[in-house]
Amino acid sequence: MASVTIDDVRKSFGVVEVIHGVSIDIEDGEFVVLVGPSGCGKSTLLRMIAGLESITAGALKIGSRIVNNAPAKERDIAMVFQNYALYPHMKVYDNMAFSMKLRKAPKDEIDKRVRAAAEILGLDQLLDRYPRQLSGGQRQRVAMGRAIVRDPQVFLFDEPLSNLDAKLRVAMRTEIKALHQRVGGTTIYVTHDQIEAMTMADKIVVMQGGYVEQIGAPLELYDRPDNMFVAGFIGSPAMNFLRGRVQGGAFITAMDERIPLGAGMGADEGREVVLGVRPEHLTLVGEGQGFGVDVVVTEPTGSEVQIVAKHGAEELIAVFRERHQPAVGERMRVAPDPSQLHLFDGETGRALRA
């Protein structure tokens, strides 16, 4: 296996630059997830690592070797695609063995590797089937098996679960993480699903508009987002934002209600700011406490209740473990946990910290 170093990498199509000086250090054996909305550049960056797109500027290293101009076949990577990319006329065994056959590897080595990968992925009984005889999850495992058989330095996954139903996605992301723990390969995984990113990654790279917004461990990004984009993208339901100002050690909402701020919030008196609070950090309180909201929708999910409400013109979501059932239009009061508040600059959206 090998480390991957992305140093000030840029990509342009004609005069339009779509990747703007991205730098990421990926350690040997690390599971890194590139996450962001559609069009943020994550798949383009992955294709540049794979050698499927050229690099306009910057340096890309796999191990100690700069591979900017190396063809894909010489980079020693294996890629798992969104659409599986299996050969329909070949059985599972032959699909998994294909890359080794191209390299003219000995038959006994091919057989050993294919059967070992099949055992890891639970494909032992499916080696004589064609792709059309498999479920979506089984096809994805075959695509993963084909990558494992190659024994590459780096595994690349391009939104591999997006074609699967919700239940199967949950099962497959567990399988992929377990596979990484067993095989131990350097893995770069692209997704737009932040739940996948949070549950699978050792390190997350959040991208927007061809820029890296923040890099860090999942809980680091969740607890200490650098800006409003990361704060709103990481976490489901998303973080709530209220606009207002700092006055007398408190946050004053647009409706002139007062929310006490914890120590070290790092905002000057009178500054226009945005207060961030996650839905699970709101508590239902009595009259004279917290701030008032008007219920818009109540959504029971079984284990919890999500309440969509409005504070003036601003919408927010509260998540309660208790089975509160307020009526639509009902006025209630909620209070945030002072230790779990976030402040952002009202103009730049950057996090404000002492």
GUVEXTI-950052 format. One line per 10 residues: number of its first residue (from 1); their letters; for each residue x, y, z of C-alpha. Coordinates in Angstrom, 2 decimals. Each point is the difference from the previous one (the first is absolute). Layout:
N
NUM	A	X/Y/Z | ...
END
This chain:
354
1	MASVTIDDVR	0.00/0.00/0.00 | 1.03/3.63/-0.33 | -0.71/3.54/1.10 | -1.56/2.53/-2.39 | 1.10/3.64/-0.07 | -2.07/2.61/-1.86 | 2.02/3.22/-0.12 | -1.69/3.19/-1.32 | -1.74/-1.97/-2.76 | -2.04/1.94/-2.55
11	KSFGVVEVIH	-2.24/-1.02/-2.88 | -1.23/2.19/-2.83 | -2.25/-0.70/-2.95 | 1.09/2.68/-2.45 | -0.01/3.29/1.87 | -2.35/-1.29/2.72 | 1.77/-1.24/3.14 | -2.06/-2.59/1.89 | 2.53/-1.21/2.61 | 1.70/2.89/1.79
21	GVSIDIEDGE	3.30/-0.91/1.65 | -1.06/-3.03/2.04 | 2.53/-1.43/2.49 | -0.67/-3.21/1.94 | 2.36/-2.41/1.78 | -1.31/-3.58/0.17 | 1.98/-2.38/2.17 | 0.81/-3.60/-0.85 | -3.01/-2.16/0.95 | -2.31/2.95/0.69
31	FVVLVGPSGC	-3.68/0.05/-1.01 | -0.70/3.50/-1.35 | -3.41/1.17/-1.22 | -0.44/2.91/-2.43 | -3.46/1.41/0.64 | -1.99/2.92/-1.31 | -3.02/0.93/-2.13 | -0.30/-0.83/-3.69 | 2.45/2.05/-2.07 | 2.44/0.66/2.85
41	GKSTLLRMIA	2.88/-1.74/-1.83 | 0.37/-3.16/2.08 | -0.45/-2.48/-2.88 | 2.25/2.09/-2.27 | 2.70/-0.11/2.67 | -0.40/-3.78/0.34 | 0.29/-0.44/-3.77 | 3.20/2.07/0.05 | 1.44/-2.33/2.66 | -1.02/-2.98/-2.15
51	GLESITAGAL	1.59/1.45/-3.13 | -3.33/0.33/-1.82 | 0.30/3.81/-0.05 | 3.16/2.01/-0.59 | 1.41/2.38/2.62 | 0.30/3.63/-1.08 | 2.37/1.06/2.80 | 1.39/-1.23/3.29 | 1.44/-3.37/0.97 | -1.57/-3.38/0.73
61	KIGSRIVNNA	2.07/-2.65/1.78 | -0.79/-3.64/0.66 | 2.60/-1.08/2.50 | 3.15/1.93/-0.84 | -0.65/0.07/-3.77 | -1.51/2.98/-1.83 | -2.61/-1.47/-2.35 | -1.36/3.13/-1.73 | 0.78/-1.38/-3.44 | -0.08/-3.72/0.75
71	PAKERDIAMV	-2.77/-1.91/-1.83 | -2.72/-1.55/2.14 | 1.29/-3.55/-0.46 | 3.37/0.97/1.49 | -1.35/1.60/3.18 | -0.78/-3.28/1.79 | -3.50/1.07/1.02 | -3.33/-1.82/-0.13 | -3.27/1.86/-0.49 | -3.54/-1.05/0.93
81	FQNYALYPHM	-2.61/1.88/-2.03 | -3.57/1.05/0.70 | -1.35/-2.22/-2.80 | 2.12/-3.08/0.95 | 1.55/-0.21/-3.54 | -0.21/-3.81/-0.14 | 0.31/-1.94/-3.24 | -3.49/-1.47/-0.58 | 1.25/-2.94/-2.09 | 2.48/-1.14/2.65
91	KVYDNMAFSM	-0.76/-1.97/3.13 | 0.86/1.41/3.42 | 3.28/-1.94/0.16 | 1.16/1.33/-3.37 | -1.04/3.57/0.84 | 2.11/-0.13/3.15 | 2.93/-1.66/-1.75 | 0.00/2.19/-3.13 | 2.68/2.53/1.00 | 2.40/-2.73/1.09
101	KLRKAPKDEI	-0.56/-1.88/-3.25 | 0.92/3.15/-1.91 | 3.25/0.11/1.94 | 0.56/-3.68/-0.90 | 0.26/-1.03/3.64 | 0.38/-3.76/0.68 | -3.31/-1.87/0.10 | 0.56/-1.36/3.50 | 0.69/3.52/1.34 | -3.13/1.33/-1.71
111	DKRVRAAAEI	-2.11/-2.80/1.46 | 1.44/0.53/3.48 | -0.67/3.74/-0.01 | -3.50/-0.26/-1.48 | -1.11/-2.63/2.52 | 1.56/1.90/2.89 | -1.84/3.20/-1.02 | -3.23/-1.96/-0.51 | 0.26/-1.41/3.52 | 0.55/3.45/1.50
121	LGLDQLLDRY	-3.07/1.36/-1.81 | -2.28/-3.01/0.36 | 0.00/-0.75/-3.73 | 1.17/-3.62/0.23 | -3.30/-1.42/-1.26 | -0.43/2.59/-2.78 | 3.19/-0.46/-2.04 | -1.81/-1.89/-2.79 | -2.80/2.54/-0.42 | -0.28/2.82/-2.52
131	PRQLSGGQRQ	-0.49/3.63/1.17 | -3.64/-0.05/-1.19 | -0.68/-2.77/2.53 | 1.16/2.13/2.93 | -1.64/2.64/2.18 | 1.32/3.57/0.10 | 1.87/-0.64/3.24 | 1.57/-3.19/-1.37 | 1.14/1.81/-3.15 | 1.62/2.69/2.11
141	RVAMGRAIVR	1.84/-2.66/1.99 | 1.26/-1.53/-3.25 | 1.31/3.44/-1.05 | 1.72/0.28/3.38 | 1.39/-3.52/-0.39 | 1.47/0.87/-3.37 | 1.82/2.91/1.68 | 1.28/-2.15/2.88 | 1.38/-2.64/-2.37 | 2.26/2.62/-1.58
151	DPQVFLFDEP	1.63/0.68/3.40 | 0.51/3.69/-0.89 | 1.77/2.73/1.92 | -3.18/2.11/0.13 | -3.72/-0.80/-0.18 | -2.28/2.63/-1.56 | -3.80/-0.07/0.47 | -2.21/2.33/-2.09 | -3.45/0.19/1.68 | -0.28/-3.81/0.01
161	LSNLDAKLRV	-3.24/-0.18/1.99 | -2.13/2.62/-1.73 | -1.86/-2.57/-2.14 | -1.06/-2.10/3.00 | -3.14/0.32/2.13 | 0.23/1.58/3.45 | 0.15/-3.25/2.01 | 2.64/-1.54/-2.27 | 2.09/3.20/0.11 | 0.21/-0.30/3.79
171	AMRTEIKALH	1.06/-3.67/-0.25 | 2.55/0.67/-2.75 | 1.69/2.93/1.72 | 0.53/-2.29/3.00 | 1.48/-2.63/-2.32 | 2.33/2.51/-1.66 | 1.26/1.28/3.36 | 0.49/-3.56/1.26 | 1.83/-0.84/-3.23 | 2.35/2.95/0.51
181	QRVGGTTIYV	0.74/-1.14/3.54 | 0.85/-3.51/-1.27 | 1.95/0.92/-3.13 | 1.50/3.23/1.37 | 0.39/1.75/-3.33 | 0.27/3.74/-0.56 | -3.53/0.95/-1.05 | -1.44/3.17/-1.56 | -3.78/0.00/-0.10 | -2.25/2.55/-1.71
191	THDQIEAMTM	-3.59/0.61/1.11 | -2.58/2.77/0.26 | -1.54/-1.73/3.04 | 1.38/1.47/3.20 | -1.34/-2.94/2.05 | 2.24/-2.32/-2.05 | 2.90/2.37/0.61 | -0.60/0.20/3.76 | -0.38/-3.75/0.53 | 2.83/-1.24/-2.26
201	ADKIVVMQGG	2.85/2.50/-0.03 | 3.18/0.30/2.00 | 0.25/3.48/-1.53 | -2.55/2.08/-1.92 | 0.77/2.59/-2.66 | -2.95/2.38/-0.46 | -0.05/1.65/-3.44 | -2.04/2.78/-1.58 | 0.43/1.68/-3.38 | 3.38/-1.63/-0.65
211	YVEQIGAPLE	1.45/1.12/3.36 | 0.72/-1.93/3.19 | -2.07/1.53/2.81 | 1.36/-2.14/2.87 | 1.93/-3.20/0.66 | -0.28/-1.98/3.20 | -1.29/-3.01/1.90 | -3.81/-0.45/-0.16 | -0.73/1.17/3.55 | 2.47/2.87/-0.32
221	LYDRPDNMFV	-1.98/1.37/-2.96 | -3.26/-0.60/1.84 | 1.09/1.67/3.24 | 2.24/2.77/-1.38 | -1.02/1.00/-3.54 | 2.15/2.74/-1.52 | -2.88/1.71/-1.77 | -3.76/-0.04/-0.58 | 0.28/-2.20/-3.10 | 1.70/-2.83/1.91
231	AGFIGSPAMN	-2.30/0.51/2.99 | -3.08/-0.27/-2.21 | 1.27/-2.87/-2.15 | 1.31/-2.31/2.74 | -2.80/-1.30/2.20 | -3.52/-1.24/-0.68 | -2.29/1.83/0.55 | 2.19/2.98/-0.82 | 1.10/2.62/2.53 | -2.48/2.82/0.64
241	FLRGRVQGGA	1.10/3.58/-0.68 | -1.45/3.16/1.55 | 1.14/3.49/-0.99 | 0.43/2.68/2.62 | 2.56/1.98/2.01 | 2.11/-0.28/3.12 | -1.05/2.20/2.90 | 0.83/-0.19/3.70 | 1.49/-3.49/-0.19 | -3.04/-1.40/-1.78
251	FITAMDERIP	-1.24/-0.62/-3.52 | -2.99/2.17/-0.93 | -2.21/-1.60/-2.65 | -1.76/1.80/-2.84 | -3.12/-0.18/2.23 | 1.90/1.73/2.84 | 0.11/-3.09/2.19 | 3.09/-0.60/2.13 | 2.09/-3.20/-0.08 | 2.87/-0.08/2.53
261	LGAGMGADEG	3.39/-0.85/-1.51 | 2.53/-2.34/1.56 | 3.49/1.11/0.94 | 2.56/0.38/-2.79 | -2.43/0.56/-2.86 | 2.34/2.60/-1.50 | -2.36/2.73/-1.25 | 0.26/3.77/0.52 | -2.79/2.06/1.49 | -2.51/1.13/-2.62
271	REVVLGVRPE	1.36/-2.30/-2.71 | -2.42/-1.43/-2.57 | 0.31/-3.77/0.29 | -1.72/-3.28/-0.77 | -0.73/-2.37/2.88 | 0.21/-3.71/-0.81 | -1.64/-2.72/2.07 | -0.57/-3.62/-0.93 | -3.56/-1.37/0.18 | 0.86/-2.52/2.74
281	HLTLVGEGQG	1.41/2.79/2.22 | -3.37/1.72/0.38 | -2.17/-0.68/3.06 | -3.69/0.71/0.52 | -0.33/2.53/2.89 | -2.68/1.92/1.86 | -1.23/3.59/-0.27 | 2.65/2.64/0.61 | 2.84/-2.26/-1.10 | 1.74/-0.44/-3.36
291	FGVDVVVTEP	-1.69/1.51/-3.05 | -3.34/-0.48/-1.70 | -0.66/-1.96/-3.20 | -3.16/-0.86/-1.94 | -0.48/-3.65/-0.97 | -0.24/-0.65/-3.75 | 0.28/-3.80/-0.25 | 0.37/-2.87/2.49 | 1.80/-3.09/-1.32 | 0.09/-3.05/2.31
301	TGSEVQIVAK	2.63/-2.53/-1.11 | -0.44/-2.56/2.79 | 3.16/0.49/2.02 | -0.35/3.80/-0.04 | -2.22/2.87/-1.08 | 1.14/2.69/-2.44 | -1.83/3.31/0.22 | 0.30/2.58/-2.76 | -0.75/3.45/1.38 | 0.46/3.68/-0.79
311	HGAEELIAVF	1.53/2.80/2.02 | -1.28/3.00/-1.88 | 1.04/-0.56/-3.63 | 2.74/-2.51/0.92 | -0.70/-3.73/-0.10 | 1.60/-2.46/2.38 | -0.24/-3.67/0.94 | -0.07/-1.43/3.52 | 0.55/-3.69/0.73 | -1.36/-1.46/3.23
321	RERHQPAVGE	0.33/-3.50/1.43 | -3.21/0.61/1.93 | -3.23/-0.49/-1.98 | -1.18/3.60/-0.08 | -2.96/0.48/-2.34 | -0.65/3.76/-0.33 | -2.75/1.08/-2.39 | 0.76/1.91/-3.18 | 0.02/3.73/0.80 | 0.57/-0.59/3.71
331	RMRVAPDPSQ	2.41/2.34/1.73 | 2.73/-1.65/2.05 | 3.26/1.05/1.55 | 3.38/-1.67/-0.51 | 3.43/0.63/1.49 | 3.40/-1.05/-1.39 | 2.72/-1.66/2.03 | 2.39/2.96/0.67 | 3.03/-2.30/-0.31 | -1.03/-1.10/-3.50
341	LHLFDGETGR	-0.45/3.38/-1.70 | 1.94/1.16/-3.06 | 0.54/3.57/-1.16 | 0.80/1.02/-3.57 | 0.85/3.36/-1.52 | -3.10/1.53/-1.56 | 1.79/0.93/-3.23 | 2.67/-2.66/-0.61 | -1.65/-2.97/1.67 | 3.30/-0.89/1.73
351	ALRA	-0.10/-1.48/3.49 | 0.66/2.43/2.84 | 2.08/-1.45/2.80 | 1.84/1.60/2.90
END
